[in-house]
Amino acid sequence: MSKKELTEDNLYQAITQVVQQAQQQVRQVVNQQMVQAYWRIGHLIVEHEQQGRERAEYGKKQLRMLSKRLQADFGKGFGVSNLRNMRQFYLAFPKRDAL
């Protein structure tokens, strides 16, 4: 191998490492933000439930309607079971700092 090929290979490897590190950091930030978003969604649902509504009524009727609207805008990740999980997530960790 010539010195030029070795240098180009080192340059390629260095650039590859920078790109891979950036991609990993992006994944971590996205994951952190999604955890925070799911917690906030759970918080909003719980707060809405506590405004004089019966949990069973809200859980069966309103949660389905909310899910339908959210899925239309954001996709299948907002199904009723996922919204229930977000609510449970908030109830399990009511203090945001615990995340």
PAZA-47230 format. One record per atom (N, C-alpha, C, O, CB): residue in three letters; x, y, z. Coordinates in pm, whole numbers, padded with zeros to 5 digits, always signed. Glycine has a CB too. Layout:
<pts>
ALAXYZ
...
</pts>
This chain:
<pts>
MET+00083-00119+00000
MET+00000+00000+00000
MET+00087+00125+00000
MET+00190+00132+00068
MET-00095+00000+00121
SER+00044+00219-00076
SER+00119+00345-00077
SER+00075+00430+00041
SER-00028+00406+00103
SER+00099+00421-00211
LYS+00155+00531+00070
LYS+00125+00622+00182
LYS-00005+00697+00156
LYS-00081+00723+00250
LYS+00242+00722+00203
LYS-00033+00733+00029
LYS-00155+00806-00005
LYS-00279+00722+00024
LYS-00377+00774+00077
LYS-00152+00848-00153
GLU-00277+00593-00010
GLU-00392+00504+00015
GLU-00417+00489+00165
GLU-00532+00489+00209
GLU-00368+00366-00048
LEU-00311+00476+00240
LEU-00324+00463+00384
LEU-00386+00590+00444
LEU-00472+00582+00532
LEU-00187+00435+00449
THR-00342+00704+00397
THR-00395+00831+00445
THR-00543+00844+00409
THR-00623+00888+00492
THR-00315+00948+00387
GLU-00580+00807+00287
GLU-00720+00814+00247
GLU-00804+00717+00329
GLU-00917+00749+00365
GLU-00735+00784+00098
ASP-00751+00600+00357
ASP-00821+00501+00440
ASP-00841+00556+00582
ASP-00948+00540+00640
ASP-00744+00367+00444
ASN-00738+00618+00636
ASN-00750+00677+00770
ASN-00853+00790+00771
ASN-00931+00803+00865
ASN-00613+00730+00817
LEU-00851+00870+00665
LEU-00949+00978+00655
LEU-01090+00921+00649
LEU-01180+00969+00719
LEU-00921+01065+00530
TYR-01109+00819+00567
TYR-01240+00754+00555
TYR-01285+00699+00690
TYR-01399+00719+00731
TYR-01235+00640+00450
GLN-01196+00631+00760
GLN-01231+00574+00890
GLN-01264+00682+00992
GLN-01357+00666+01071
GLN-01115+00488+00943
ALA-01191+00791+00990
ALA-01218+00902+01082
ALA-01355+00964+01054
ALA-01430+00994+01146
ALA-01108+01009+01071
ILE-01386+00981+00925
ILE-01517+01038+00888
ILE-01628+00941+00926
ILE-01732+00982+00977
ILE-01523+01070+00736
THR-01606+00813+00900
THR-01705+00710+00937
THR-01733+00714+01086
THR-01849+00706+01128
THR-01655+00570+00896
GLN-01629+00726+01166
GLN-01645+00732+01311
GLN-01726+00856+01353
GLN-01812+00846+01440
GLN-01508+00733+01380
VAL-01700+00970+01292
VAL-01774+01093+01323
VAL-01922+01075+01291
VAL-02009+01111+01370
VAL-01716+01214+01245
VAL-01951+01019+01173
VAL-02089+00998+01132
VAL-02159+00901+01226
VAL-02273+00925+01267
VAL-02096+00946+00987
GLN-02093+00791+01261
GLN-02153+00692+01350
GLN-02180+00749+01488
GLN-02284+00721+01548
GLN-02063+00569+01361
GLN-02088+00828+01539
GLN-02108+00892+01669
GLN-02225+00989+01664
GLN-02306+00995+01757
GLN-01980+00965+01714
ALA-02234+01065+01557
ALA-02345+01160+01543
ALA-02478+01086+01536
ALA-02576+01128+01598
ALA-02325+01247+01416
GLN-02482+00976+01461
GLN-02605+00897+01450
GLN-02645+00841+01586
GLN-02764+00841+01619
GLN-02587+00784+01350
GLN-02550+00793+01663
GLN-02580+00739+01796
GLN-02634+00849+01888
GLN-02730+00826+01962
GLN-02453+00675+01858
GLN-02574+00966+01881
GLN-02620+01077+01964
GLN-02761+01119+01924
GLN-02843+01151+02011
GLN-02525+01196+01951
VAL-02791+01120+01795
VAL-02925+01154+01749
VAL-03026+01053+01803
VAL-03133+01091+01850
VAL-02930+01159+01594
ARG-02992+00923+01795
ARG-03082+00820+01849
ARG-03108+00840+01997
ARG-03222+00827+02043
ARG-03024+00679+01825
GLN-03004+00873+02072
GLN-03019+00894+02217
GLN-03109+01014+02246
GLN-03196+01008+02333
GLN-02882+00913+02282
VAL-03087+01123+02173
VAL-03169+01243+02193
VAL-03314+01215+02157
VAL-03405+01255+02230
VAL-03114+01361+02110
VAL-03336+01147+02045
VAL-03473+01115+02004
VAL-03539+01028+02110
VAL-03653+01053+02147
VAL-03474+01043+01867
ASN-03469+00926+02159
ASN-03526+00839+02262
ASN-03560+00918+02387
ASN-03667+00898+02446
ASN-03429+00727+02296
GLN-03471+01006+02430
GLN-03497+01088+02548
GLN-03619+01177+02528
GLN-03703+01188+02617
GLN-03375+01175+02581
GLN-03629+01238+02411
GLN-03742+01326+02384
GLN-03873+01248+02377
GLN-03977+01298+02422
GLN-03719+01402+02254
MET-03870+01129+02321
MET-03992+01048+02312
MET-04037+01003+02452
MET-04156+01001+02480
MET-03970+00925+02221
VAL-03943+00967+02538
VAL-03978+00931+02676
VAL-04045+01050+02743
VAL-04147+01034+02810
VAL-03852+00887+02755
GLN-03988+01168+02726
GLN-04047+01289+02786
GLN-04186+01316+02726
GLN-04278+01353+02799
GLN-03955+01412+02763
ALA-04201+01298+02596
ALA-04330+01322+02531
ALA-04434+01223+02582
ALA-04547+01262+02611
ALA-04317+01311+02378
TYR-04398+01096+02595
TYR-04493+00996+02644
TYR-04533+01026+02788
TYR-04648+01008+02825
TYR-04432+00855+02635
TRP-04438+01072+02869
TRP-04470+01109+03007
TRP-04568+01226+03008
TRP-04666+01225+03083
TRP-04340+01146+03085
ARG-04542+01327+02924
ARG-04631+01444+02921
ARG-04770+01406+02870
ARG-04870+01458+02920
ARG-04572+01554+02832
ILE-04777+01317+02771
ILE-04907+01271+02722
ILE-04981+01199+02833
ILE-05100+01222+02854
ILE-04890+01179+02599
GLY-04911+01112+02904
GLY-04973+01043+03019
GLY-05023+01141+03123
GLY-05131+01124+03178
GLY-04874+00946+03083
HIS-04943+01241+03150
HIS-04982+01346+03245
HIS-05109+01417+03200
HIS-05201+01437+03280
HIS-04868+01448+03263
LEU-05115+01455+03073
LEU-05233+01524+03020
LEU-05358+01437+03031
LEU-05466+01485+03065
LEU-05210+01565+02875
ILE-05343+01309+03001
ILE-05458+01218+03008
ILE-05506+01205+03152
ILE-05626+01213+03178
ILE-05422+01079+02951
VAL-05414+01186+03245
VAL-05451+01174+03386
VAL-05517+01302+03436
VAL-05619+01297+03504
VAL-05328+01140+03473
GLU-05459+01417+03402
GLU-05518+01544+03445
GLU-05659+01561+03388
GLU-05748+01611+03457
GLU-05428+01662+03400
HIS-05679+01520+03266
HIS-05811+01530+03205
HIS-05910+01438+03276
HIS-06025+01476+03298
HIS-05805+01496+03055
GLU-05867+01319+03312
GLU-05953+01224+03383
GLU-05998+01279+03517
GLU-06110+01253+03560
GLU-05879+01092+03403
GLN-05912+01353+03583
GLN-05941+01398+03719
GLN-06032+01520+03723
GLN-06062+01571+03831
GLN-05813+01429+03790
GLN-06076+01567+03611
GLN-06164+01684+03610
GLN-06310+01641+03616
GLN-06391+01679+03531
GLN-06139+01770+03484
GLY-06342+01562+03717
GLY-06479+01524+03742
GLY-06532+01411+03654
GLY-06651+01380+03659
GLY-06565+01641+03725
ARG-06448+01350+03575
ARG-06495+01241+03489
ARG-06465+01107+03555
ARG-06364+01090+03624
ARG-06429+01248+03350
GLU-06554+01015+03532
GLU-06533+00879+03579
GLU-06428+00814+03491
GLU-06429+00832+03369
GLU-06666+00797+03578
ARG-06339+00739+03551
ARG-06232+00676+03475
ARG-06286+00580+03369
ARG-06238+00579+03255
ARG-06138+00602+03569
ALA-06386+00500+03404
ALA-06440+00402+03310
ALA-06498+00472+03188
ALA-06476+00429+03075
ALA-06546+00315+03377
GLU-06573+00579+03210
GLU-06632+00652+03099
GLU-06523+00708+03008
GLU-06529+00693+02886
GLU-06723+00765+03150
TYR-06426+00771+03069
TYR-06319+00831+02991
TYR-06239+00723+02919
TYR-06211+00733+02799
TYR-06227+00915+03082
GLY-06205+00620+02993
GLY-06120+00516+02938
GLY-06181+00446+02818
GLY-06109+00408+02726
GLY-06090+00416+03042
LYS-06309+00429+02818
LYS-06371+00354+02709
LYS-06411+00442+02592
LYS-06395+00402+02476
LYS-06492+00282+02759
LYS-06460+00559+02619
LYS-06515+00643+02513
LYS-06414+00748+02465
LYS-06377+00752+02348
LYS-06641+00711+02561
GLN-06371+00830+02556
GLN-06284+00942+02519
GLN-06147+00895+02470
GLN-06092+00951+02376
GLN-06266+01035+02637
LEU-06094+00792+02533
LEU-05962+00744+02494
LEU-05965+00688+02352
LEU-05869+00706+02276
LEU-05913+00638+02591
ARG-06072+00621+02316
ARG-06086+00571+02178
ARG-06094+00684+02078
ARG-06032+00679+01972
ARG-06209+00482+02165
MET-06172+00787+02111
MET-06186+00901+02020
MET-06053+00976+02007
MET-06013+01015+01897
MET-06297+00997+02071
LEU-05987+00994+02119
LEU-05856+01061+02118
LEU-05756+00980+02035
LEU-05682+01036+01955
LEU-05804+01079+02263
SER-05756+00850+02055
SER-05666+00762+01980
SER-05691+00772+01830
SER-05597+00780+01751
SER-05683+00618+02027
LYS-05815+00771+01792
LYS-05850+00778+01650
LYS-05796+00906+01586
LYS-05740+00904+01477
LYS-06003+00770+01632
ARG-05814+01017+01655
ARG-05766+01145+01603
ARG-05613+01150+01596
ARG-05556+01195+01497
ARG-05818+01260+01689
LEU-05549+01103+01703
LEU-05403+01106+01705
LEU-05343+01013+01599
LEU-05243+01048+01536
LEU-05352+01066+01844
GLN-05404+00897+01580
GLN-05354+00805+01478
GLN-05368+00864+01337
GLN-05284+00841+01251
GLN-05428+00672+01486
ALA-05474+00939+01315
ALA-05493+01002+01184
ALA-05381+01102+01156
ALA-05337+01117+01042
ALA-05630+01074+01178
ASP-05335+01170+01261
ASP-05230+01270+01244
ASP-05089+01215+01257
ASP-04998+01261+01187
ASP-05249+01379+01344
PHE-05069+01116+01346
PHE-04933+01073+01379
PHE-04905+00924+01359
PHE-04792+00880+01380
PHE-04906+01107+01520
GLY-05003+00847+01320
GLY-04979+00705+01292
GLY-05022+00613+01404
GLY-05075+00655+01507
GLY-04835+00684+01264
LYS-04997+00484+01380
LYS-05050+00380+01468
LYS-04987+00374+01607
LYS-05034+00298+01692
LYS-05033+00249+01403
GLY-04884+00450+01633
GLY-04822+00452+01765
GLY-04909+00511+01874
GLY-04871+00512+01991
GLY-04695+00527+01759
PHE-05026+00561+01836
PHE-05115+00625+01933
PHE-05245+00548+01949
PHE-05351+00607+01966
PHE-05144+00768+01892
GLY-05236+00417+01942
GLY-05353+00332+01966
GLY-05397+00341+02111
GLY-05325+00393+02196
GLY-05322+00186+01929
VAL-05515+00291+02138
VAL-05571+00298+02274
VAL-05477+00233+02375
VAL-05455+00287+02483
VAL-05709+00229+02278
SER-05422+00117+02341
SER-05335+00048+02436
SER-05208+00131+02464
SER-05160+00134+02577
SER-05296-00092+02383
ASN-05155+00196+02362
ASN-05037+00281+02386
ASN-05072+00402+02471
ASN-04993+00443+02556
ASN-04977+00327+02252
LEU-05188+00460+02449
LEU-05230+00573+02534
LEU-05248+00528+02678
LEU-05215+00602+02771
LEU-05361+00636+02480
ARG-05301+00409+02697
ARG-05313+00354+02833
ARG-05174+00335+02894
ARG-05152+00364+03012
ARG-05391+00220+02832
ASN-05081+00285+02813
ASN-04944+00267+02862
ASN-04881+00401+02900
ASN-04809+00409+02999
ASN-04858+00197+02757
MET-04907+00504+02822
MET-04853+00637+02854
MET-04913+00686+02985
MET-04843+00746+03067
MET-04883+00737+02740
ARG-05040+00661+03005
ARG-05106+00699+03131
ARG-05042+00624+03247
ARG-05012+00683+03351
ARG-05259+00670+03125
GLN-05020+00493+03230
GLN-04958+00412+03335
GLN-04814+00456+03360
GLN-04768+00455+03474
GLN-04962+00263+03296
PHE-04745+00494+03256
PHE-04607+00543+03269
PHE-04605+00666+03359
PHE-04521+00676+03449
PHE-04547+00576+03130
TYR-04696+00758+03333
TYR-04704+00878+03418
TYR-04739+00841+03561
TYR-04680+00893+03655
TYR-04807+00977+03362
LEU-04835+00751+03579
LEU-04875+00712+03714
LEU-04762+00641+03789
LEU-04751+00653+03911
LEU-04999+00622+03708
ALA-04680+00567+03716
ALA-04567+00498+03778
ALA-04454+00594+03815
ALA-04381+00571+03911
ALA-04514+00390+03685
PHE-04441+00702+03738
PHE-04336+00802+03760
PHE-04397+00941+03761
PHE-04373+01020+03669
PHE-04226+00791+03651
PRO-04476+00974+03863
PRO-04544+01104+03865
PRO-04449+01223+03876
PRO-04486+01335+03840
PRO-04643+01109+03979
LYS-04329+01199+03925
LYS-04231+01308+03932
LYS-04142+01302+03809
LYS-04071+01204+03786
LYS-04145+01300+04062
ARG-04147+01406+03731
ARG-04073+01409+03604
ARG-03923+01389+03623
ARG-03857+01332+03537
ARG-04097+01541+03534
ASP-03871+01434+03734
ASP-03727+01419+03760
ASP-03686+01273+03775
ASP-03569+01240+03762
ASP-03687+01496+03886
ALA-03783+01186+03803
ALA-03752+01043+03819
ALA-03717+00977+03686
ALA-03660+00868+03683
ALA-03870+00971+03882
LEU-03750+01043+03575
LEU-03718+00987+03444
LEU-03569+00989+03425
LEU-03520+00946+03321
LEU-03788+01063+03332
</pts>
